[in-house]
């Protein structure tokens, strides 16, 4: 019953917050203006990520309390939302925010959880009880790499109405089920609160979007999913259980692999914005925004189902 309360509390809070931040963004001119590369044709308010952050962290403190993982999400997520809002602000006024401040924050936030005892500590084969324990250096490296990657991957797929928020709903529900199967109540509560927050935001963000989450929201979602995955399945994983979070987050991971491969083949920089993402390709093939997003939701759901099946096999 507590999971239902956490879900609907987060849902209602974000549902009420989004119109407030949307109107504030509109009044301040904090909007994403159309360009040739973008798909919307009129200015859309940014800052939706702030509402998601408040919803998730508010429910985290309400239902979980002042724990290490909640502090990590609040502090790391707060830094990402702050730098994301600055970046979004620059874009709103037609300017480019330098990449280095963002990179420094992303790296710092990716390392932050290690200081709170949240890290990928080792790996073991399913047929052996012995575990390969990573040294402190390798533990920090793999943890930071995982978090840094997810921060950017979620940002990459936030290029079409409702995609990032909808995929996050599916991914967080998958991590919720995985946590229940692993008797991890805290992770389950945080995952279901994240799902409720993203679903509420999706009601405003689905095509035609009334508000965007911006970099502030997309990076926060990636960070939160990455941290929950570490505590839920990656802290001391087997070779087989590693596939659970990889499948749960399969759409952003697959999109990044495909996009980076294409950029390398055509000789473009890996972090240069372009129209080579999966959602762009599907729309070039003739799918509408709604059809594109629905197709990628289906792929995410299939990945989620596969991860749950693996978990049931491992039990």
TORDO-943964 format. One record per residue (C-alpha): x, y, z. Coordinates in steps of 0.5 Angstrom, whole numbers, plus 500, padded with zeros to 3 digits. Each point is the difference from the previous one (the first is absolute). Layout:
! residues N
<pt><u>X</u><v>Y</v><w>Z</w></pt>
...
This chain:
! residues 315
<pt><u>500</u><v>500</v><w>500</w></pt>
<pt><u>506</u><v>505</v><w>501</w></pt>
<pt><u>502</u><v>499</v><w>493</w></pt>
<pt><u>493</u><v>502</v><w>498</w></pt>
<pt><u>501</u><v>506</v><w>504</w></pt>
<pt><u>507</u><v>502</v><w>498</w></pt>
<pt><u>497</u><v>500</v><w>493</w></pt>
<pt><u>494</u><v>504</v><w>500</w></pt>
<pt><u>503</u><v>505</v><w>505</w></pt>
<pt><u>506</u><v>501</v><w>495</w></pt>
<pt><u>495</u><v>500</v><w>494</w></pt>
<pt><u>495</u><v>505</v><w>503</w></pt>
<pt><u>506</u><v>505</v><w>503</w></pt>
<pt><u>503</u><v>500</v><w>493</w></pt>
<pt><u>493</u><v>501</v><w>496</w></pt>
<pt><u>499</u><v>506</v><w>505</w></pt>
<pt><u>507</u><v>503</v><w>499</w></pt>
<pt><u>501</u><v>499</v><w>492</w></pt>
<pt><u>495</u><v>506</v><w>499</w></pt>
<pt><u>503</u><v>504</v><w>505</w></pt>
<pt><u>507</u><v>500</v><w>497</w></pt>
<pt><u>498</u><v>500</v><w>493</w></pt>
<pt><u>496</u><v>507</v><w>501</w></pt>
<pt><u>507</u><v>502</v><w>504</w></pt>
<pt><u>504</u><v>498</v><w>494</w></pt>
<pt><u>495</u><v>503</v><w>495</w></pt>
<pt><u>500</u><v>507</v><w>503</w></pt>
<pt><u>508</u><v>500</v><w>501</w></pt>
<pt><u>501</u><v>498</v><w>493</w></pt>
<pt><u>503</u><v>494</v><w>502</w></pt>
<pt><u>498</u><v>496</v><w>494</w></pt>
<pt><u>502</u><v>495</v><w>494</w></pt>
<pt><u>500</u><v>504</v><w>494</w></pt>
<pt><u>499</u><v>496</v><w>493</w></pt>
<pt><u>506</u><v>499</v><w>496</w></pt>
<pt><u>502</u><v>496</v><w>493</w></pt>
<pt><u>502</u><v>494</v><w>505</w></pt>
<pt><u>494</u><v>500</v><w>505</w></pt>
<pt><u>493</u><v>497</v><w>498</w></pt>
<pt><u>496</u><v>505</v><w>504</w></pt>
<pt><u>497</u><v>506</v><w>496</w></pt>
<pt><u>499</u><v>505</v><w>505</w></pt>
<pt><u>503</u><v>502</v><w>507</w></pt>
<pt><u>499</u><v>495</v><w>506</w></pt>
<pt><u>502</u><v>501</v><w>507</w></pt>
<pt><u>506</u><v>497</v><w>503</w></pt>
<pt><u>501</u><v>498</v><w>507</w></pt>
<pt><u>496</u><v>494</v><w>501</w></pt>
<pt><u>505</u><v>496</v><w>503</w></pt>
<pt><u>500</u><v>505</v><w>506</w></pt>
<pt><u>493</u><v>497</v><w>502</w></pt>
<pt><u>502</u><v>493</v><w>499</w></pt>
<pt><u>506</u><v>501</v><w>504</w></pt>
<pt><u>496</u><v>503</v><w>506</w></pt>
<pt><u>495</u><v>494</v><w>499</w></pt>
<pt><u>505</u><v>495</v><w>501</w></pt>
<pt><u>504</u><v>503</v><w>505</w></pt>
<pt><u>494</u><v>502</v><w>504</w></pt>
<pt><u>497</u><v>493</v><w>500</w></pt>
<pt><u>507</u><v>497</v><w>502</w></pt>
<pt><u>500</u><v>504</v><w>506</w></pt>
<pt><u>493</u><v>499</v><w>502</w></pt>
<pt><u>500</u><v>492</v><w>499</w></pt>
<pt><u>507</u><v>498</v><w>501</w></pt>
<pt><u>503</u><v>506</v><w>504</w></pt>
<pt><u>507</u><v>503</v><w>501</w></pt>
<pt><u>504</u><v>494</v><w>497</w></pt>
<pt><u>507</u><v>500</v><w>496</w></pt>
<pt><u>497</u><v>498</v><w>494</w></pt>
<pt><u>494</u><v>506</v><w>501</w></pt>
<pt><u>506</u><v>505</v><w>501</w></pt>
<pt><u>504</u><v>497</v><w>494</w></pt>
<pt><u>494</u><v>501</v><w>495</w></pt>
<pt><u>498</u><v>507</v><w>504</w></pt>
<pt><u>507</u><v>503</v><w>499</w></pt>
<pt><u>502</u><v>497</v><w>494</w></pt>
<pt><u>494</u><v>501</v><w>496</w></pt>
<pt><u>499</u><v>507</v><w>503</w></pt>
<pt><u>507</u><v>501</v><w>497</w></pt>
<pt><u>498</u><v>498</v><w>493</w></pt>
<pt><u>493</u><v>503</v><w>500</w></pt>
<pt><u>504</u><v>507</v><w>502</w></pt>
<pt><u>505</u><v>499</v><w>494</w></pt>
<pt><u>495</u><v>498</v><w>496</w></pt>
<pt><u>495</u><v>506</v><w>501</w></pt>
<pt><u>506</u><v>504</v><w>499</w></pt>
<pt><u>501</u><v>497</v><w>493</w></pt>
<pt><u>493</u><v>500</v><w>498</w></pt>
<pt><u>500</u><v>507</v><w>502</w></pt>
<pt><u>506</u><v>502</v><w>495</w></pt>
<pt><u>496</u><v>496</v><w>495</w></pt>
<pt><u>494</u><v>504</v><w>501</w></pt>
<pt><u>503</u><v>506</v><w>499</w></pt>
<pt><u>504</u><v>498</v><w>494</w></pt>
<pt><u>507</u><v>498</v><w>503</w></pt>
<pt><u>504</u><v>494</v><w>501</w></pt>
<pt><u>502</u><v>498</v><w>507</w></pt>
<pt><u>507</u><v>498</v><w>500</w></pt>
<pt><u>501</u><v>492</v><w>500</w></pt>
<pt><u>506</u><v>500</v><w>506</w></pt>
<pt><u>495</u><v>503</v><w>506</w></pt>
<pt><u>495</u><v>494</v><w>498</w></pt>
<pt><u>506</u><v>495</v><w>499</w></pt>
<pt><u>503</u><v>502</v><w>507</w></pt>
<pt><u>493</u><v>499</v><w>503</w></pt>
<pt><u>498</u><v>494</v><w>496</w></pt>
<pt><u>507</u><v>496</v><w>503</w></pt>
<pt><u>499</u><v>503</v><w>507</w></pt>
<pt><u>493</u><v>497</v><w>500</w></pt>
<pt><u>502</u><v>494</v><w>497</w></pt>
<pt><u>505</u><v>499</v><w>506</w></pt>
<pt><u>496</u><v>503</v><w>505</w></pt>
<pt><u>496</u><v>493</v><w>502</w></pt>
<pt><u>507</u><v>496</v><w>502</w></pt>
<pt><u>501</u><v>505</v><w>506</w></pt>
<pt><u>493</u><v>498</v><w>502</w></pt>
<pt><u>502</u><v>492</v><w>500</w></pt>
<pt><u>496</u><v>500</v><w>493</w></pt>
<pt><u>504</u><v>496</v><w>495</w></pt>
<pt><u>501</u><v>494</v><w>495</w></pt>
<pt><u>505</u><v>496</v><w>505</w></pt>
<pt><u>501</u><v>494</v><w>496</w></pt>
<pt><u>497</u><v>494</v><w>496</w></pt>
<pt><u>499</u><v>492</v><w>500</w></pt>
<pt><u>499</u><v>495</v><w>495</w></pt>
<pt><u>493</u><v>497</v><w>501</w></pt>
<pt><u>503</u><v>493</v><w>501</w></pt>
<pt><u>505</u><v>502</v><w>506</w></pt>
<pt><u>499</u><v>503</v><w>507</w></pt>
<pt><u>507</u><v>503</v><w>499</w></pt>
<pt><u>499</u><v>508</v><w>498</w></pt>
<pt><u>505</u><v>504</v><w>497</w></pt>
<pt><u>501</u><v>506</v><w>504</w></pt>
<pt><u>502</u><v>506</v><w>497</w></pt>
<pt><u>506</u><v>505</v><w>503</w></pt>
<pt><u>497</u><v>507</v><w>502</w></pt>
<pt><u>503</u><v>503</v><w>494</w></pt>
<pt><u>496</u><v>495</v><w>495</w></pt>
<pt><u>494</u><v>501</v><w>504</w></pt>
<pt><u>500</u><v>507</v><w>499</w></pt>
<pt><u>502</u><v>500</v><w>493</w></pt>
<pt><u>494</u><v>495</v><w>498</w></pt>
<pt><u>495</u><v>503</v><w>505</w></pt>
<pt><u>502</u><v>507</v><w>497</w></pt>
<pt><u>500</u><v>497</v><w>493</w></pt>
<pt><u>493</u><v>497</v><w>501</w></pt>
<pt><u>497</u><v>507</v><w>503</w></pt>
<pt><u>503</u><v>504</v><w>495</w></pt>
<pt><u>498</u><v>496</v><w>494</w></pt>
<pt><u>492</u><v>500</v><w>502</w></pt>
<pt><u>500</u><v>508</v><w>502</w></pt>
<pt><u>502</u><v>501</v><w>493</w></pt>
<pt><u>496</u><v>494</v><w>497</w></pt>
<pt><u>494</u><v>503</v><w>502</w></pt>
<pt><u>501</u><v>507</v><w>498</w></pt>
<pt><u>501</u><v>497</v><w>493</w></pt>
<pt><u>493</u><v>497</v><w>499</w></pt>
<pt><u>497</u><v>506</v><w>503</w></pt>
<pt><u>499</u><v>502</v><w>493</w></pt>
<pt><u>493</u><v>499</v><w>498</w></pt>
<pt><u>493</u><v>501</v><w>504</w></pt>
<pt><u>499</u><v>495</v><w>506</w></pt>
<pt><u>506</u><v>495</v><w>498</w></pt>
<pt><u>505</u><v>501</v><w>506</w></pt>
<pt><u>494</u><v>501</v><w>505</w></pt>
<pt><u>496</u><v>494</v><w>498</w></pt>
<pt><u>507</u><v>495</v><w>499</w></pt>
<pt><u>501</u><v>503</v><w>507</w></pt>
<pt><u>494</u><v>497</v><w>503</w></pt>
<pt><u>501</u><v>493</v><w>497</w></pt>
<pt><u>507</u><v>500</v><w>502</w></pt>
<pt><u>498</u><v>502</v><w>507</w></pt>
<pt><u>494</u><v>495</v><w>501</w></pt>
<pt><u>505</u><v>495</v><w>497</w></pt>
<pt><u>505</u><v>502</v><w>506</w></pt>
<pt><u>494</u><v>500</v><w>505</w></pt>
<pt><u>498</u><v>493</v><w>498</w></pt>
<pt><u>508</u><v>498</v><w>501</w></pt>
<pt><u>500</u><v>503</v><w>506</w></pt>
<pt><u>494</u><v>496</v><w>503</w></pt>
<pt><u>503</u><v>494</v><w>498</w></pt>
<pt><u>506</u><v>501</v><w>503</w></pt>
<pt><u>497</u><v>503</v><w>507</w></pt>
<pt><u>503</u><v>507</v><w>499</w></pt>
<pt><u>494</u><v>504</v><w>503</w></pt>
<pt><u>504</u><v>507</v><w>499</w></pt>
<pt><u>502</u><v>499</v><w>493</w></pt>
<pt><u>493</u><v>498</v><w>498</w></pt>
<pt><u>497</u><v>506</v><w>504</w></pt>
<pt><u>504</u><v>504</v><w>496</w></pt>
<pt><u>499</u><v>497</v><w>493</w></pt>
<pt><u>493</u><v>500</v><w>501</w></pt>
<pt><u>500</u><v>508</v><w>502</w></pt>
<pt><u>504</u><v>501</v><w>494</w></pt>
<pt><u>495</u><v>496</v><w>496</w></pt>
<pt><u>494</u><v>504</v><w>503</w></pt>
<pt><u>504</u><v>507</v><w>499</w></pt>
<pt><u>502</u><v>498</v><w>492</w></pt>
<pt><u>493</u><v>498</v><w>499</w></pt>
<pt><u>497</u><v>506</v><w>502</w></pt>
<pt><u>505</u><v>504</v><w>496</w></pt>
<pt><u>498</u><v>496</v><w>494</w></pt>
<pt><u>493</u><v>503</v><w>500</w></pt>
<pt><u>503</u><v>506</v><w>498</w></pt>
<pt><u>506</u><v>498</v><w>496</w></pt>
<pt><u>496</u><v>495</v><w>495</w></pt>
<pt><u>499</u><v>503</v><w>493</w></pt>
<pt><u>499</u><v>506</v><w>499</w></pt>
<pt><u>504</u><v>501</v><w>506</w></pt>
<pt><u>498</u><v>506</v><w>505</w></pt>
<pt><u>507</u><v>500</v><w>504</w></pt>
<pt><u>507</u><v>497</v><w>499</w></pt>
<pt><u>504</u><v>497</v><w>506</w></pt>
<pt><u>506</u><v>503</v><w>497</w></pt>
<pt><u>507</u><v>498</v><w>501</w></pt>
<pt><u>498</u><v>501</v><w>508</w></pt>
<pt><u>495</u><v>494</v><w>499</w></pt>
<pt><u>504</u><v>496</v><w>496</w></pt>
<pt><u>506</u><v>499</v><w>503</w></pt>
<pt><u>497</u><v>500</v><w>507</w></pt>
<pt><u>496</u><v>494</v><w>497</w></pt>
<pt><u>506</u><v>496</v><w>498</w></pt>
<pt><u>504</u><v>502</v><w>506</w></pt>
<pt><u>494</u><v>497</v><w>505</w></pt>
<pt><u>499</u><v>494</v><w>495</w></pt>
<pt><u>507</u><v>498</v><w>500</w></pt>
<pt><u>501</u><v>501</v><w>508</w></pt>
<pt><u>494</u><v>496</v><w>501</w></pt>
<pt><u>502</u><v>494</v><w>495</w></pt>
<pt><u>507</u><v>500</v><w>504</w></pt>
<pt><u>497</u><v>499</v><w>507</w></pt>
<pt><u>494</u><v>495</v><w>497</w></pt>
<pt><u>504</u><v>496</v><w>496</w></pt>
<pt><u>507</u><v>502</v><w>498</w></pt>
<pt><u>504</u><v>501</v><w>507</w></pt>
<pt><u>502</u><v>493</v><w>500</w></pt>
<pt><u>498</u><v>497</v><w>493</w></pt>
<pt><u>500</u><v>493</v><w>497</w></pt>
<pt><u>502</u><v>500</v><w>492</w></pt>
<pt><u>492</u><v>498</v><w>499</w></pt>
<pt><u>497</u><v>505</v><w>505</w></pt>
<pt><u>504</u><v>506</v><w>496</w></pt>
<pt><u>495</u><v>499</v><w>495</w></pt>
<pt><u>494</u><v>502</v><w>504</w></pt>
<pt><u>502</u><v>508</v><w>500</w></pt>
<pt><u>503</u><v>500</v><w>493</w></pt>
<pt><u>493</u><v>497</v><w>498</w></pt>
<pt><u>496</u><v>505</v><w>504</w></pt>
<pt><u>504</u><v>505</v><w>497</w></pt>
<pt><u>501</u><v>497</v><w>494</w></pt>
<pt><u>497</u><v>506</v><w>495</w></pt>
<pt><u>504</u><v>505</v><w>502</w></pt>
<pt><u>506</u><v>496</v><w>500</w></pt>
<pt><u>498</u><v>497</v><w>493</w></pt>
<pt><u>499</u><v>507</v><w>498</w></pt>
<pt><u>507</u><v>502</v><w>502</w></pt>
<pt><u>504</u><v>494</v><w>497</w></pt>
<pt><u>496</u><v>501</v><w>493</w></pt>
<pt><u>501</u><v>507</v><w>500</w></pt>
<pt><u>507</u><v>500</v><w>502</w></pt>
<pt><u>502</u><v>495</v><w>495</w></pt>
<pt><u>497</u><v>504</v><w>494</w></pt>
<pt><u>504</u><v>506</v><w>502</w></pt>
<pt><u>506</u><v>496</v><w>500</w></pt>
<pt><u>498</u><v>498</v><w>493</w></pt>
<pt><u>499</u><v>507</v><w>498</w></pt>
<pt><u>506</u><v>503</v><w>503</w></pt>
<pt><u>496</u><v>504</v><w>505</w></pt>
<pt><u>502</u><v>502</v><w>507</w></pt>
<pt><u>496</u><v>496</v><w>505</w></pt>
<pt><u>497</u><v>505</v><w>504</w></pt>
<pt><u>498</u><v>505</v><w>494</w></pt>
<pt><u>493</u><v>500</v><w>499</w></pt>
<pt><u>496</u><v>497</v><w>494</w></pt>
<pt><u>494</u><v>497</v><w>498</w></pt>
<pt><u>503</u><v>493</v><w>500</w></pt>
<pt><u>497</u><v>497</v><w>506</w></pt>
<pt><u>495</u><v>495</v><w>500</w></pt>
<pt><u>494</u><v>504</v><w>500</w></pt>
<pt><u>502</u><v>504</v><w>495</w></pt>
<pt><u>501</u><v>494</v><w>495</w></pt>
<pt><u>493</u><v>497</v><w>502</w></pt>
<pt><u>497</u><v>507</v><w>498</w></pt>
<pt><u>504</u><v>501</v><w>493</w></pt>
<pt><u>497</u><v>493</v><w>499</w></pt>
<pt><u>493</u><v>503</v><w>500</w></pt>
<pt><u>498</u><v>499</v><w>507</w></pt>
<pt><u>497</u><v>505</v><w>504</w></pt>
<pt><u>502</u><v>503</v><w>507</w></pt>
<pt><u>495</u><v>496</v><w>503</w></pt>
<pt><u>501</u><v>494</v><w>496</w></pt>
<pt><u>508</u><v>500</v><w>501</w></pt>
<pt><u>499</u><v>501</v><w>508</w></pt>
<pt><u>495</u><v>494</v><w>500</w></pt>
<pt><u>504</u><v>496</v><w>496</w></pt>
<pt><u>506</u><v>501</v><w>505</w></pt>
<pt><u>496</u><v>499</v><w>506</w></pt>
<pt><u>498</u><v>494</v><w>497</w></pt>
<pt><u>508</u><v>498</v><w>500</w></pt>
<pt><u>501</u><v>503</v><w>507</w></pt>
<pt><u>494</u><v>495</v><w>502</w></pt>
<pt><u>503</u><v>494</v><w>497</w></pt>
<pt><u>507</u><v>501</v><w>503</w></pt>
<pt><u>496</u><v>501</v><w>507</w></pt>
<pt><u>497</u><v>494</v><w>499</w></pt>
<pt><u>506</u><v>496</v><w>498</w></pt>
<pt><u>504</u><v>503</v><w>506</w></pt>
<pt><u>494</u><v>498</v><w>505</w></pt>
<pt><u>500</u><v>493</v><w>497</w></pt>
<pt><u>508</u><v>499</v><w>501</w></pt>
<pt><u>498</u><v>502</v><w>508</w></pt>
<pt><u>495</u><v>495</v><w>500</w></pt>
<pt><u>505</u><v>495</v><w>498</w></pt>
<pt><u>506</u><v>502</v><w>504</w></pt>
<pt><u>495</u><v>500</v><w>507</w></pt>
